[in-house]
């Protein structure tokens, strides 16, 4: 099974708190929680469809070629990168 950037981002968001926790369960000083993750894409419409329809992440809004999703209180921002070449798939 192929795993793309979506699986990486979801895994990052879900595992950041245990990594930052100290032995007593208290978060490291100055670290409260991950508030935002931003990634770029060559195809904003395809990325929105993937995160919203396939992964099931709540789409908050789309503005200025950026899509904002809510991952249980952590914001995922997917931004269009016009310089990236979109890979053609067969």
C-alpha positions in Angstrom: 0.0 0.0 0.0 1.4 3.4 -1.0 1.5 6.0 1.7 1.6 9.6 0.6 2.1 12.9 2.4 -1.4 12.7 3.8 -0.5 9.8 6.0 2.7 11.6 7.1 0.8 14.7 8.2 -1.9 12.8 10.0 0.8 10.7 11.8 2.7 13.8 12.7 -0.3 15.5 14.2 -1.3 12.4 16.2 2.1 11.7 17.6 3.5 15.1 18.5 2.1 15.3 22.0 3.5 12.0 23.4 6.9 12.9 22.0 6.8 16.3 23.8 5.6 14.9 27.1 7.9 14.4 30.0 7.9 11.3 32.2 5.3 12.7 34.5 2.9 13.4 31.6 3.4 17.2 31.7 4.3 18.8 28.4 7.7 20.3 28.0 8.0 23.9 29.2 6.7 26.4 26.6 5.0 23.6 24.5 1.3 23.4 24.8 0.1 21.7 21.7 0.7 21.7 18.0 -1.6 24.4 16.6 -0.9 24.3 12.8 0.7 22.2 10.1 1.2 23.6 6.7 2.1 21.7 3.5 2.1 22.7 -0.2 0.6 21.0 -3.2 0.6 21.3 -7.0 -3.1 20.6 -7.2 -5.3 22.3 -4.5 -8.6 20.8 -5.7 -7.2 17.2 -5.6 -5.7 17.8 -2.2 -8.9 19.2 -0.8 -10.8 16.2 -2.2 -8.2 13.8 -0.6 -8.2 15.3 2.9 -12.0 16.0 3.0 -13.4 12.9 1.2 -10.8 10.2 1.6 -9.2 11.0 5.0 -12.4 12.6 6.4 -10.9 15.8 7.8 -13.3 18.7 8.3 -12.8 21.4 5.8 -13.0 24.8 7.5 -12.7 27.1 4.5 -10.8 27.8 1.3 -9.3 31.2 0.7 -6.6 32.6 -1.7 -5.4 29.1 -2.9 -5.2 27.8 0.6 -7.5 25.2 2.2 -7.9 25.1 6.0 -8.8 21.9 7.8 -9.6 21.1 11.4 -7.8 18.1 12.8 -9.3 17.9 16.3 -8.2 21.4 17.2 -5.0 21.4 15.1 -5.2 23.4 11.8 -3.9 21.8 8.6 -3.2 24.3 5.9 -2.8 23.0 2.4 -1.4 25.8 0.1 -1.0 25.8 -3.7 2.6 26.0 -4.8 2.5 27.1 -8.4 6.2 26.3 -8.9 5.7 22.6 -8.2 5.1 20.5 -11.3 2.1 18.3 -11.1 3.0 14.7 -11.6 1.0 13.1 -14.4 -0.4 9.7 -13.5 -1.4 7.0 -16.0 
